[in-house]
Amino acid sequence: MNAIRNAKIVATLGPATSSPEGIGALFNAGANLFRLNFSHGTHADHQRNLDAIRALEKKTGRTIGVLMDLQGPKLRVGTIAGGRVNLVAGQAYRLDLADEPGDATRAPLPHAEVFSALEPGTKLLLDDGNIRLRVVECGDDFALTNVEVGGPLSDRKGVNLPNAVLGISALTEKDRADLEFGLKIGVDWVGLSFVQRAADVIEVTKLVDGRAGVVAKLEKPAAIDELYDVVDAADAVMVARGDLGVEAPPEDVPALQKRIIRACRFAGKPVIVATQMLDSMIHSPVPTRAEASDVATAVYDGADAVMLSAETAVGEHAVDAVEMMNRIIHRVERDPVYRKYIDAQRRDPQPTAEDAITAAAHDAAHTISAVAIVTFTSTGSTTLRASRERPAVPILGMTLSPETARRLSLAWGVYPVVANIVENVSDMSREAGRVAVAEGFANVGDALVVTAGIPFKKPRTTNLLRILEIE
């Protein structure tokens, strides 16, 4: 049962898996959430995938989350005469706003906002960092650079500015249209690309207006400079190592990953580790040992979820990749050292009733050898607090809201359930016991630790802890 696995798996859909059969196979292999990448595909494609996910959810009776990933403001050079030129280290190269195709001496860069952020010494990375330029002189519509690392430059290659903050929104017009469509069809999470500052997250949160959770994708060093503010503004965070690995030195990425996970754990915000986790499995039925270790490291660090991108979107072994990730997670979580790592990062509770109750639930479950912690929640906050404690037993996140349940499918150790209405403590106890037995977590004689808020159905009022024995 996937519920016994604490860390969750996010699988990206694409040409290799965008069918009811493909989605079902990924789910059966262990996927908990599905990612719809709005950098590719049409609205009709994403609608079909979401419909298939909801049909699968109804068929299996299991809650399945959906993450839409916005493309964001991708910067690119314009066209190059002949399609390609070769830049040589040490040569001068000009970038400007002119419409003419580029050549061996210059290239169009149709982003005026880039030039306003440049100054002498600024680094520019082209083609995922394969070409490196440094600004020598710049103005409002041009930059004269020195080529530090040369190579072939072709049409529409990407541009990264690791040391500059651009005065642009994290949302393009395409993103705004995609966002409205995604919210209309009922996605559960919205992934915001190229976050530079907490204000980017706040802008999108206002547009979403509670209709989904907002995932801040951390892939720019500028966002790391505001890490705690960004984490505080977001509902969840993604360590997006693709562009982060371009803009930051490769040797910095592992430390940044650990720093981001730790910040999210302290804040009680779900965190996803993504990009190239099992990259070789795009073409190979087995991963490299280094890739297996990479997935395991994220699990040991306490990440809520690990994500597959091209592996399941276009890979030749999509189902194998999910099965492998599932096996790696299970193996790590059976390692006695795993609990030592997890417990060592547990933070002290804040001086609030909610934190006091959830911290006590963690301790009580350990003391009485309870088989599960049951949380009754309306917004999901009670369950996320329990997840932050990283207990050694599963968390049944019980809610009246299917939308809340789907969002909770991202949280570490949580098995979300759409529960029946409870009006009093007796109802709550009966419902907790019924679900725990029905879902295979408990048998007669087992103990449960239950948390809730009184009065029921009032958000953010966690103030009750109850221990009950299944009869």
C-alpha positions as CSV (number, residue, x, y, z in Angstrom):
1,M,0.0,0.0,0.0
2,N,1.4,3.4,-1.0
3,A,0.1,4.8,2.3
4,I,2.9,3.0,4.1
5,R,5.4,5.0,2.1
6,N,6.0,8.4,3.6
7,A,7.7,10.2,0.7
8,K,5.4,10.8,-2.3
9,I,6.1,10.4,-6.0
10,V,5.1,13.0,-8.6
11,A,5.0,11.8,-12.2
12,T,4.9,14.1,-15.2
13,L,2.6,13.2,-18.0
14,G,3.6,13.6,-21.6
15,P,3.4,11.7,-25.0
16,A,4.6,8.5,-23.4
17,T,1.9,8.3,-20.7
18,S,-1.0,10.6,-21.7
19,S,-3.7,8.0,-21.9
20,P,-6.0,6.5,-19.3
21,E,-4.0,3.3,-19.5
22,G,-0.7,5.0,-19.2
23,I,-1.9,7.1,-16.2
24,G,-3.4,4.0,-14.5
25,A,-0.1,2.1,-15.0
26,L,1.9,5.0,-13.4
27,F,-0.6,5.1,-10.5
28,N,-0.4,1.4,-9.9
29,A,3.4,1.6,-10.0
30,G,3.3,4.1,-7.1
31,A,2.6,7.6,-8.4
32,N,0.7,9.8,-5.9
33,L,0.4,13.0,-7.9
34,F,0.5,13.9,-11.6
35,R,2.2,16.9,-13.1
36,L,0.8,18.7,-16.1
37,N,3.6,20.6,-17.8
38,F,2.1,23.7,-19.5
39,S,5.4,24.3,-21.3
40,H,4.1,21.6,-23.6
41,G,0.8,20.4,-24.9
42,T,-2.5,22.1,-25.5
43,H,-5.3,22.9,-23.2
44,A,-7.3,20.1,-24.7
45,D,-4.4,17.7,-23.9
46,H,-4.3,18.7,-20.3
47,Q,-8.1,18.5,-20.0
48,R,-8.0,14.9,-21.3
49,N,-5.3,14.0,-18.8
50,L,-7.1,15.6,-15.9
51,D,-10.4,13.8,-16.8
52,A,-8.5,10.5,-16.9
53,I,-7.0,11.2,-13.5
54,R,-10.4,12.0,-12.0
55,A,-11.9,8.9,-13.6
56,L,-9.1,6.8,-12.1
57,E,-9.6,8.4,-8.7
58,K,-13.3,7.5,-8.8
59,K,-12.5,3.9,-9.9
60,T,-9.9,3.3,-7.3
61,G,-11.4,5.3,-4.4
62,R,-8.0,6.8,-3.8
63,T,-7.2,10.5,-3.7
64,I,-4.9,11.7,-6.5
65,G,-3.4,15.2,-6.6
66,V,-2.7,17.2,-9.8
67,L,0.0,19.8,-10.2
68,M,0.0,22.2,-13.1
69,D,3.4,23.6,-13.9
70,L,3.5,27.1,-15.5
71,Q,6.1,27.8,-18.1
72,G,7.2,31.2,-16.7
73,P,9.2,33.9,-18.5
74,K,11.8,31.9,-20.4
75,L,14.4,34.2,-21.9
76,R,15.8,33.3,-25.3
77,V,18.1,34.8,-28.0
78,G,16.4,35.4,-31.4
79,T,17.2,33.8,-34.7
80,I,20.7,33.2,-36.1
81,A,21.5,33.6,-39.8
82,G,22.1,30.1,-41.1
83,G,20.7,28.7,-37.9
84,R,24.0,28.4,-36.1
85,V,27.3,30.2,-35.3
86,N,30.3,29.2,-33.3
87,L,31.6,31.5,-30.5
88,V,35.2,31.4,-29.5
89,A,36.5,32.1,-26.0
90,G,38.1,35.6,-25.8
91,Q,36.1,37.1,-28.6
92,A,33.7,40.1,-28.3
93,Y,30.0,39.4,-28.8
94,R,27.1,41.8,-28.8
95,L,23.5,41.3,-27.7
96,D,20.9,43.9,-28.6
97,L,17.2,44.5,-29.4
98,A,17.7,44.8,-33.2
99,D,15.4,42.5,-35.3
100,E,18.1,41.4,-37.7
101,P,19.2,37.7,-37.4
102,G,22.4,37.2,-35.5
103,D,25.8,36.2,-36.8
104,A,29.3,35.6,-35.5
105,T,29.5,39.1,-33.9
106,R,26.0,39.7,-32.5
107,A,22.7,38.2,-31.7
108,P,19.2,39.6,-31.0
109,L,18.0,39.3,-27.4
110,P,14.3,40.5,-27.6
111,H,13.9,41.2,-23.8
112,A,14.4,44.9,-23.0
113,E,14.0,44.0,-19.3
114,V,17.3,42.1,-19.4
115,F,19.4,45.1,-20.5
116,S,18.0,47.3,-17.7
117,A,19.3,44.7,-15.2
118,L,22.8,44.4,-16.6
119,E,26.0,46.1,-15.4
120,P,29.6,45.5,-16.3
121,G,30.7,42.2,-14.9
122,T,27.3,40.5,-15.1
123,K,27.4,36.9,-16.2
124,L,25.1,35.6,-19.0
125,L,24.7,31.9,-19.6
126,L,23.4,30.7,-23.0
127,D,22.2,27.2,-24.0
128,D,21.9,25.9,-20.4
129,G,25.2,27.3,-19.4
130,N,27.2,25.7,-22.3
131,I,28.2,29.2,-23.4
132,R,29.3,31.8,-20.9
133,L,29.5,35.6,-21.5
134,R,30.5,38.4,-19.2
135,V,29.2,42.0,-19.8
136,V,31.9,44.5,-20.6
137,E,29.7,47.5,-21.5
138,C,25.9,47.9,-21.6
139,G,23.1,50.3,-22.2
140,D,19.3,50.3,-22.4
141,D,19.3,48.3,-25.6
142,F,22.6,46.5,-25.9
143,A,25.3,44.6,-24.1
144,L,28.9,44.2,-25.3
145,T,30.2,41.0,-23.8
146,N,33.4,38.9,-23.7
147,V,33.0,35.2,-24.4
148,E,34.5,33.2,-21.5
149,V,33.3,29.8,-22.7
150,G,32.5,29.4,-26.3
151,G,30.6,26.9,-28.4
152,P,27.9,26.6,-31.0
153,L,25.0,29.0,-30.6
154,S,21.8,28.3,-32.5
155,D,18.3,29.8,-32.8
156,R,16.2,30.4,-29.7
157,K,18.6,29.1,-27.2
158,G,17.8,30.0,-23.5
159,V,19.5,32.8,-21.6
160,N,20.1,32.7,-17.8
161,L,21.3,35.6,-15.6
162,P,22.4,34.0,-12.3
163,N,23.5,37.2,-10.6
164,A,20.7,39.6,-11.7
165,V,17.2,40.3,-10.6
166,L,14.9,41.1,-13.5
167,G,12.1,43.6,-13.1
168,I,9.5,41.3,-14.6
169,S,6.6,39.3,-13.3
170,A,6.9,35.6,-12.8
171,L,3.8,35.3,-15.0
172,T,3.7,35.9,-18.7
173,E,0.4,36.4,-20.6
174,K,0.5,32.8,-21.6
175,D,0.9,31.8,-17.9
176,R,-2.1,33.9,-17.0
177,A,-4.3,32.2,-19.6
178,D,-3.0,28.8,-18.6
179,L,-3.5,29.6,-14.9
180,E,-7.1,30.5,-15.4
181,F,-7.7,27.4,-17.5
182,G,-6.0,25.1,-14.9
183,L,-8.1,26.6,-12.1
184,K,-11.2,26.2,-14.1
185,I,-10.7,22.5,-14.7
186,G,-9.7,21.9,-11.0
187,V,-6.0,21.4,-10.6
188,D,-4.9,21.1,-7.0
189,W,-1.4,22.7,-7.1
190,V,0.0,25.5,-9.3
191,G,3.8,25.4,-9.9
192,L,5.2,28.9,-10.4
193,S,8.4,28.9,-12.4
194,F,11.4,31.3,-12.1
195,V,10.5,32.8,-8.8
196,Q,12.9,35.6,-7.9
197,R,11.3,37.1,-4.8
198,A,8.5,36.5,-2.3
199,A,6.4,39.1,-4.1
200,D,6.2,36.8,-7.2
201,V,4.6,34.1,-5.0
202,I,2.2,36.6,-3.4
203,E,1.1,37.9,-6.8
204,V,0.1,34.5,-7.9
205,T,-1.5,33.5,-4.6
206,K,-3.8,36.5,-4.9
207,L,-4.8,35.4,-8.4
208,V,-5.3,31.8,-7.3
209,D,-7.5,33.0,-4.4
210,G,-7.6,29.7,-2.5
211,R,-8.6,27.6,-5.5
212,A,-5.3,25.6,-5.4
213,G,-2.1,25.5,-3.5
214,V,0.9,27.5,-4.9
215,V,4.3,25.7,-5.3
216,A,7.2,28.1,-5.6
217,K,9.8,26.6,-7.9
218,L,13.3,27.6,-6.7
219,E,15.6,27.7,-9.7
220,K,17.2,31.1,-9.4
221,P,19.9,32.2,-6.9
222,A,17.9,35.4,-6.3
223,A,15.1,33.3,-4.7
224,I,17.6,31.6,-2.4
225,D,18.6,35.0,-1.1
226,E,15.0,35.5,0.0
227,L,14.6,31.8,0.9
228,Y,12.6,32.1,4.2
229,D,10.4,34.9,2.8
230,V,9.6,32.8,-0.3
231,V,8.9,29.7,1.8
232,D,6.6,31.7,4.1
233,A,4.7,33.1,1.1
234,A,4.3,29.7,-0.7
235,D,2.1,26.7,0.2
236,A,4.8,24.3,-1.0
237,V,8.2,24.5,-2.6
238,M,10.0,22.7,-5.4
239,V,13.8,22.3,-5.6
240,A,13.9,22.7,-9.4
241,R,17.5,21.6,-10.0
242,G,17.4,22.0,-13.8
243,D,17.8,25.8,-14.1
244,L,19.1,26.0,-10.5
245,G,22.0,23.8,-11.8
246,V,22.6,26.2,-14.6
247,E,22.5,29.4,-12.7
248,A,24.4,28.1,-9.6
249,P,27.7,26.2,-9.8
250,P,27.0,22.4,-9.8
251,E,29.0,21.9,-6.6
252,D,26.6,24.3,-4.9
253,V,23.4,22.5,-5.8
254,P,23.5,19.7,-3.2
255,A,24.0,22.1,-0.4
256,L,21.3,24.4,-1.7
257,Q,18.9,21.4,-1.9
258,K,19.6,20.5,1.7
259,R,19.2,24.2,2.8
260,I,15.8,24.5,1.0
261,I,14.5,21.2,2.4
262,R,15.5,22.2,5.9
263,A,13.8,25.6,5.6
264,C,10.6,23.9,4.4
265,R,10.7,21.3,7.1
266,F,11.0,24.0,9.8
267,A,8.1,26.0,8.2
268,G,5.9,22.9,7.8
269,K,5.6,23.4,4.0
270,P,5.7,20.4,1.7
271,V,8.9,20.3,-0.5
272,I,9.5,18.5,-3.8
273,V,12.9,17.5,-5.1
274,A,12.9,17.5,-8.9
275,T,14.9,17.1,-12.1
276,Q,17.1,14.4,-13.5
277,M,16.5,12.1,-10.5
278,L,16.4,8.9,-12.7
279,D,17.4,10.6,-16.0
280,S,19.1,7.6,-17.5
281,M,15.8,5.7,-17.3
282,I,14.5,7.8,-20.2
283,H,16.3,5.2,-22.3
284,S,17.5,2.5,-19.9
285,P,15.4,0.1,-17.8
286,V,17.6,0.6,-14.8
287,P,19.1,3.7,-13.2
288,T,22.7,4.5,-12.5
289,R,23.8,3.8,-8.9
290,A,24.4,7.6,-8.6
291,E,20.8,8.3,-9.5
292,A,19.5,5.8,-7.0
293,S,21.7,7.5,-4.4
294,D,20.3,10.9,-5.4
295,V,16.7,9.8,-4.8
296,A,17.7,8.2,-1.5
297,T,19.5,11.3,-0.3
298,A,16.3,13.4,-0.8
299,V,14.3,10.8,1.2
300,Y,16.9,10.7,4.0
301,D,16.7,14.5,4.1
302,G,13.0,14.3,4.7
303,A,11.6,15.7,1.4
304,D,7.9,15.3,1.1
305,A,8.1,14.2,-2.6
306,V,10.4,13.3,-5.4
307,M,9.5,14.0,-9.0
308,L,10.0,12.4,-12.3
309,S,10.0,14.6,-15.4
310,A,11.1,13.4,-18.8
311,E,11.4,9.9,-17.3
312,T,7.7,9.5,-17.4
313,A,6.7,12.2,-19.9
314,V,8.7,10.9,-22.9
315,G,10.7,8.0,-21.4
316,E,10.9,4.5,-22.9
317,H,10.6,3.0,-19.4
318,A,8.1,5.3,-17.6
319,V,6.4,2.6,-15.4
320,D,9.8,1.1,-14.6
321,A,11.0,4.5,-13.4
322,V,8.1,4.9,-11.0
323,E,8.5,1.4,-9.7
324,M,12.2,2.0,-9.2
325,M,11.6,5.2,-7.3
326,N,9.0,3.4,-5.2
327,R,11.5,0.7,-4.3
328,I,14.2,3.1,-3.4
329,I,11.9,5.1,-1.1
330,H,10.7,1.9,0.6
331,R,14.2,0.7,1.1
332,V,15.4,4.0,2.6
333,E,12.4,4.2,4.9
334,R,13.1,0.7,6.3
335,D,16.7,1.7,7.1
336,P,17.1,2.1,10.9
337,V,19.4,5.1,10.2
338,Y,16.5,6.8,8.4
339,R,14.6,7.5,11.6
340,K,17.7,9.0,13.2
341,Y,18.1,11.5,10.3
342,I,14.4,12.4,10.4
343,D,14.2,12.8,14.2
344,A,17.4,14.8,14.3
345,Q,15.7,17.5,12.2
346,R,12.5,17.7,14.2
347,R,12.0,21.3,15.4
348,D,10.6,22.5,18.7
349,P,6.9,23.4,18.5
350,Q,5.8,27.0,18.4
351,P,4.0,28.4,21.5
352,T,0.5,27.8,20.0
353,A,-2.3,25.4,20.9
354,E,-2.1,23.8,17.4
355,D,1.6,23.1,17.7
356,A,1.2,21.8,21.3
357,I,-1.5,19.3,20.2
358,T,0.4,18.0,17.2
359,A,3.7,17.7,19.0
360,A,1.8,15.8,21.8
361,A,0.2,13.5,19.2
362,H,3.6,12.6,17.8
363,D,4.9,11.7,21.3
364,A,1.7,9.9,22.4
365,A,1.8,7.7,19.3
366,H,5.3,6.7,20.1
367,T,4.6,6.1,23.8
368,I,1.5,3.9,23.4
369,S,2.6,2.3,20.1
370,A,-0.4,3.6,18.2
371,V,-0.8,2.3,14.7
372,A,-1.7,5.7,13.2
373,I,-2.4,9.4,13.9
374,V,-5.8,10.6,12.7
375,T,-6.3,14.3,11.9
376,F,-9.6,15.9,11.2
377,T,-9.1,19.0,9.1
378,S,-11.0,21.4,6.9
379,T,-8.2,23.4,5.3
380,G,-5.4,20.8,5.7
381,S,-3.4,22.9,8.2
382,T,-3.9,20.4,11.1
383,T,-2.7,17.6,8.9
384,L,0.3,19.5,7.7
385,R,1.3,20.3,11.3
386,A,1.2,16.5,12.0
387,S,3.3,15.8,8.9
388,R,5.9,18.4,10.0
389,E,6.4,16.3,13.1
390,R,7.5,13.3,10.9
391,P,5.9,10.6,13.1
392,A,6.9,7.0,12.9
393,V,3.3,6.0,12.1
394,P,1.0,6.9,9.1
395,I,-1.2,10.0,9.3
396,L,-4.8,9.7,8.2
397,G,-5.7,13.1,7.0
398,M,-9.5,13.1,7.2
399,T,-11.5,16.0,5.7
400,L,-14.9,16.7,4.2
401,S,-13.4,18.5,1.2
402,P,-12.1,16.4,-1.8
403,E,-10.0,19.5,-2.8
404,T,-8.3,19.5,0.6
405,A,-7.7,15.8,0.4
406,R,-6.1,16.1,-3.0
407,R,-3.7,18.8,-1.9
408,L,-2.7,16.6,1.1
409,S,-1.6,13.9,-1.2
410,L,1.7,15.8,-1.5
411,A,2.4,15.8,2.2
412,W,4.9,13.4,3.8
413,G,3.3,10.4,5.5
414,V,-0.3,11.5,4.9
415,Y,-3.0,9.2,3.6
416,P,-5.8,11.6,2.7
417,V,-9.4,10.5,3.1
418,V,-12.7,12.2,2.3
419,A,-14.6,11.5,5.5
420,N,-18.2,11.5,6.7
421,I,-19.5,14.5,8.6
422,V,-18.9,14.4,12.3
423,E,-20.9,16.5,14.8
424,N,-19.4,15.6,18.1
425,V,-16.5,13.7,19.7
426,S,-18.3,10.4,19.7
427,D,-18.9,10.7,15.9
428,M,-15.3,11.6,15.5
429,S,-14.1,8.6,17.3
430,R,-16.4,6.2,15.4
431,E,-15.4,7.7,12.1
432,A,-11.6,7.6,12.9
433,G,-11.9,3.9,13.9
434,R,-14.1,3.0,10.8
435,V,-11.7,4.6,8.4
436,A,-8.5,3.2,10.0
437,V,-9.9,-0.3,9.8
438,A,-11.5,0.1,6.3
439,E,-8.2,1.4,4.9
440,G,-6.1,-1.4,6.5
441,F,-4.3,0.6,9.1
442,A,-5.8,-0.9,12.2
443,N,-7.5,-3.9,13.7
444,V,-9.5,-4.5,16.8
445,G,-7.5,-3.7,19.9
446,D,-5.2,-1.3,18.1
447,A,-4.7,2.3,19.4
448,L,-5.1,5.5,17.5
449,V,-4.1,9.1,18.3
450,V,-6.7,11.5,17.1
451,T,-6.5,15.3,16.7
452,A,-9.2,17.8,15.8
453,G,-10.6,21.2,16.4
454,I,-13.6,22.0,18.5
455,P,-16.0,23.4,17.3
456,F,-15.9,21.0,14.3
457,K,-15.7,22.4,10.7
458,K,-14.2,25.7,12.0
459,P,-10.8,26.2,10.3
460,R,-7.5,26.5,12.3
461,T,-8.8,25.5,15.7
462,T,-6.8,22.4,16.5
463,N,-7.3,22.0,20.2
464,L,-8.2,18.4,20.9
465,L,-6.2,15.2,21.3
466,R,-7.9,11.9,22.0
467,I,-6.5,8.4,22.3
468,L,-8.9,5.6,21.4
469,E,-8.8,1.8,21.1
470,I,-10.5,0.1,18.2
471,E,-13.3,-2.1,19.4
